Amino acid sequence: MAESSGSAIDARTTSDGRFAYLEAGPCGAPPLIFLHGVGGAARAWRAQLEAFGGRWRAMAWDMPGYGGSRPLPEVTIASLAQALADFLAALDVRRPVLVGHSIGGMIVQELLAMVPEAARAVVLAQTSPAFGRPDGEWQREFIAARLGPLDRGETMASLAPKLVAELVGDGADQSGMALARECMAAVPEASYRAMMKALIGFDRREALPRISLPCLVLAGEKDTNAPAQMMARMAERIPGAAYVCLPGAGHLAPLERPQAFNDALKVFLEHQVPAMERVAS
């Protein structure tokens, strides 16, 4: 099981003021960076920062336009990947382990397509290699279902309970669900709209066989946004990738089942990242 580190979690901002992030663990430890989804925030990774901050320099960013991070002038998966590269450069972080959840996993895939050796290892959690055709019927319905209520006058705060409930599986951790609702309610409407539209046309399926880093593809059994069967096929296309499906978990596995998520991540890290690169707790 992933032990608690007892490390303090500090709120920080990069020296250029562009990015806000949370950090736990010694600065000299190997970097482990968590990237949240459309309805998330850096604080959504609190359970992971607490669990891994002893052996790792564990960090979670606020994606551009979220929390204290400045929005981008144009939001695309490519511009978000470049923002991630800028974030790593601002912290002077080289070849971290990247853990990308949902759109965070798409950003990781895009960064690897740009810079294949940008990471030491990657975890693609409850994500997809493609959102499909820009003019596809399913894609239009997906976006309309999420933006329609806002067009009709709802707010992120009023929508948060329903949006979160639709994303989770069975027996979700209640404190995690409270945090998920809190994060979703705090997402600026403009950022939510921009991120949803950024999904349109994303397709990195052809790049999967070129991922040459240690990779864990982490699915949730009850996830309807990134179905487990699709993620299993995704893993098959990545050379040497490990695949884990978390029983009962939906799309918000890090919050729904933090211990199970952490256990899967810990096993992957212990097997794929040489012990000499880790700091003893």
ZIDA-V621892 format. One record per residue. N is the residue number from 0. RES is the residue in one small letter. PHI is phi in radians with two decimals (* if undefined). OMEGA is omega as a letter, one per 20 degrees, with the letter a starting at -180 (999 if undefined). NEAR is the number of other C-alpha atoms within 8 Angstrom. Layout:
{{N:RES:PHI:OMEGA:NEAR} {N:RES:PHI:OMEGA:NEAR}}
//
This chain:
{{0:m:*:a:6} {1:a:-1.35:a:9} {2:e:-1.32:r:6} {3:s:-1.32:a:9} {4:s:-1.49:a:11} {5:g:1.31:a:7} {6:s:-1.29:r:9} {7:a:-1.25:r:7} {8:i:-1.81:a:10} {9:d:-1.88:r:7} {10:a:-1.54:a:8} {11:r:-2.37:r:8} {12:t:-2.37:r:10} {13:t:-1.10:a:11} {14:s:-1.07:r:6} {15:d:-1.47:r:6} {16:g:1.37:a:9} {17:r:-1.35:a:9} {18:f:-2.19:r:15} {19:a:-1.74:a:14} {20:y:-2.75:r:12} {21:l:-1.89:a:13} {22:e:-2.47:r:13} {23:a:-2.48:r:16} {24:g:1.82:a:15} {25:p:-1.23:a:10} {26:c:-1.09:a:5} {27:g:-1.44:a:5} {28:a:-1.38:r:12} {29:p:-1.05:a:11} {30:p:-1.38:r:12} {31:l:-2.27:a:12} {32:i:-2.07:a:12} {33:f:-1.86:a:14} {34:l:-2.12:a:15} {35:h:-1.42:a:19} {36:g:-1.67:a:11} {37:v:-1.04:a:9} {38:g:-1.73:a:10} {39:g:-1.84:r:12} {40:a:-3.03:r:14} {41:a:-0.96:a:16} {42:r:-1.20:r:9} {43:a:-1.12:a:12} {44:w:-1.70:a:13} {45:r:-0.98:a:8} {46:a:-1.11:r:10} {47:q:-1.34:r:10} {48:l:-1.09:r:14} {49:e:-1.15:a:14} {50:a:-1.31:a:12} {51:f:-1.94:a:15} {52:g:-1.19:r:16} {53:g:-1.39:a:16} {54:r:-1.68:a:14} {55:w:-2.29:r:15} {56:r:-1.53:a:17} {57:a:-1.57:a:14} {58:m:-2.38:r:13} {59:a:-2.38:a:15} {60:w:-1.58:q:14} {61:d:-1.49:r:16} {62:m:-0.99:r:12} {63:p:-0.86:a:11} {64:g:1.59:r:12} {65:y:-2.02:r:13} {66:g:0.92:a:10} {67:g:-1.63:a:9} {68:s:-1.57:a:13} {69:r:-1.19:r:10} {70:p:-1.23:r:8} {71:l:-1.55:r:8} {72:p:-1.13:r:4} {73:e:-2.42:a:5} {74:v:-1.83:r:10} {75:t:-2.39:r:9} {76:i:-1.08:r:12} {77:a:-1.14:a:9} {78:s:-1.22:r:10} {79:l:-1.21:r:11} {80:a:-1.13:r:12} {81:q:-1.14:r:9} {82:a:-1.09:r:9} {83:l:-1.10:r:10} {84:a:-1.04:r:9} {85:d:-1.15:r:8} {86:f:-1.07:r:10} {87:l:-1.10:r:10} {88:a:-1.16:a:9} {89:a:-1.10:r:10} {90:l:-1.64:a:7} {91:d:0.96:r:6} {92:v:-1.74:a:9} {93:r:-2.04:r:8} {94:r:0.83:r:9} {95:p:-1.36:r:13} {96:v:-1.48:a:12} {97:l:-1.87:r:14} {98:v:-2.01:a:15} {99:g:-1.92:r:19} {100:h:-1.81:r:14} {101:s:0.99:r:16} {102:i:-1.12:r:12} {103:g:-1.06:r:13} {104:g:-1.21:r:17} {105:m:-1.17:r:13} {106:i:-1.08:r:14} {107:v:-1.08:r:14} {108:q:-1.05:a:10} {109:e:-1.15:r:12} {110:l:-1.09:r:15} {111:l:-1.14:r:12} {112:a:-1.16:r:8} {113:m:-1.38:a:6} {114:v:-2.36:a:7} {115:p:-1.00:a:10} {116:e:-1.81:a:8} {117:a:-1.24:a:10} {118:a:-2.32:r:13} {119:r:-1.46:r:12} {120:a:-2.83:a:12} {121:v:-2.39:r:14} {122:v:-2.14:r:13} {123:l:-1.87:a:15} {124:a:-1.93:r:12} {125:q:0.80:a:18} {126:t:-2.37:a:16} {127:s:-2.53:r:12} {128:p:-1.47:a:12} {129:a:-2.79:r:9} {130:f:-1.85:r:11} {131:g:1.64:a:10} {132:r:-1.21:r:8} {133:p:-1.03:a:8} {134:d:-1.83:a:6} {135:g:-1.24:a:8} {136:e:-1.11:a:6} {137:w:-1.07:a:6} {138:q:-1.11:r:13} {139:r:-1.11:a:10} {140:e:-1.16:r:8} {141:f:-1.06:a:8} {142:i:-1.16:a:10} {143:a:-1.09:a:8} {144:a:-1.13:a:8} {145:r:-1.61:a:8} {146:l:-1.67:a:9} {147:g:-0.94:r:8} {148:p:-1.03:r:9} {149:l:-1.16:r:10} {150:d:-1.10:a:7} {151:r:-1.60:r:6} {152:g:1.83:r:6} {153:e:-1.21:r:9} {154:t:-2.09:r:8} {155:m:-1.07:r:13} {156:a:-1.14:a:8} {157:s:-1.28:a:8} {158:l:-1.47:a:10} {159:a:-0.90:a:12} {160:p:-1.03:a:8} {161:k:-1.23:a:7} {162:l:-1.07:a:8} {163:v:-1.17:a:12} {164:a:-1.03:a:7} {165:e:-1.29:a:6} {166:l:-1.72:a:12} {167:v:-1.75:r:15} {168:g:-1.71:a:13} {169:d:-1.65:r:8} {170:g:1.00:a:6} {171:a:-1.20:r:12} {172:d:-1.06:a:10} {173:q:-1.23:r:7} {174:s:-1.19:r:6} {175:g:-1.12:r:11} {176:m:-1.19:r:12} {177:a:-1.10:r:8} {178:l:-1.17:r:10} {179:a:-1.07:r:13} {180:r:-1.14:r:11} {181:e:-1.09:r:9} {182:c:-1.12:a:13} {183:m:-1.06:a:13} {184:a:-1.12:a:11} {185:a:-1.54:a:8} {186:v:-1.17:r:13} {187:p:-1.05:a:9} {188:e:-1.00:a:8} {189:a:-1.09:r:6} {190:s:-1.21:r:11} {191:y:-1.07:r:11} {192:r:-1.07:a:9} {193:a:-1.13:a:9} {194:m:-1.19:r:11} {195:m:-1.06:a:10} {196:k:-1.22:r:8} {197:a:-1.15:r:11} {198:l:-1.15:a:11} {199:i:-1.08:r:11} {200:g:1.52:r:10} {201:f:-1.11:r:11} {202:d:-2.76:r:9} {203:r:-2.09:a:10} {204:r:-1.06:a:7} {205:e:-1.21:a:6} {206:a:-1.52:a:8} {207:l:-0.99:a:11} {208:p:-1.14:a:9} {209:r:-1.63:r:7} {210:i:-1.30:a:10} {211:s:-1.89:a:8} {212:l:-1.65:r:9} {213:p:-0.97:a:10} {214:c:-2.46:r:12} {215:l:-1.96:r:13} {216:v:-1.76:a:15} {217:l:-2.04:a:13} {218:a:-1.90:r:17} {219:g:-1.99:a:16} {220:e:-0.98:a:13} {221:k:-1.79:a:14} {222:d:-1.29:r:16} {223:t:-1.71:r:8} {224:n:-1.40:r:8} {225:a:-2.22:a:13} {226:p:-0.99:a:13} {227:a:-1.02:a:12} {228:q:-1.11:r:6} {229:m:-1.13:a:9} {230:m:-1.20:r:15} {231:a:-1.13:r:11} {232:r:-1.15:r:8} {233:m:-1.03:a:12} {234:a:-1.08:a:13} {235:e:-1.10:a:8} {236:r:-1.55:r:8} {237:i:-1.74:a:13} {238:p:-0.97:r:10} {239:g:1.29:a:6} {240:a:-1.17:r:11} {241:a:-1.56:r:8} {242:y:-2.26:r:10} {243:v:-2.31:r:9} {244:c:-1.99:a:9} {245:l:-1.51:a:12} {246:p:-1.03:r:7} {247:g:1.36:a:10} {248:a:-1.40:r:17} {249:g:-1.74:a:15} {250:h:-1.41:a:15} {251:l:-1.85:a:10} {252:a:-0.92:a:14} {253:p:-1.05:r:11} {254:l:-1.69:a:15} {255:e:-1.22:a:16} {256:r:-2.35:a:11} {257:p:-1.05:a:13} {258:q:-1.20:r:8} {259:a:-1.13:r:8} {260:f:-1.07:a:11} {261:n:-1.13:r:13} {262:d:-1.08:r:10} {263:a:-1.11:r:9} {264:l:-1.16:a:8} {265:k:-1.10:r:10} {266:v:-1.04:r:8} {267:f:-1.06:a:9} {268:l:-1.09:a:8} {269:e:-1.18:a:9} {270:h:-1.56:a:7} {271:q:-1.86:a:8} {272:v:-1.88:a:10} {273:p:-0.90:a:8} {274:a:-1.01:a:6} {275:m:-1.16:a:5} {276:e:-1.58:a:8} {277:r:-1.88:r:11} {278:v:-1.64:a:10} {279:a:-1.14:a:5} {280:s:-1.38:999:5}}
//
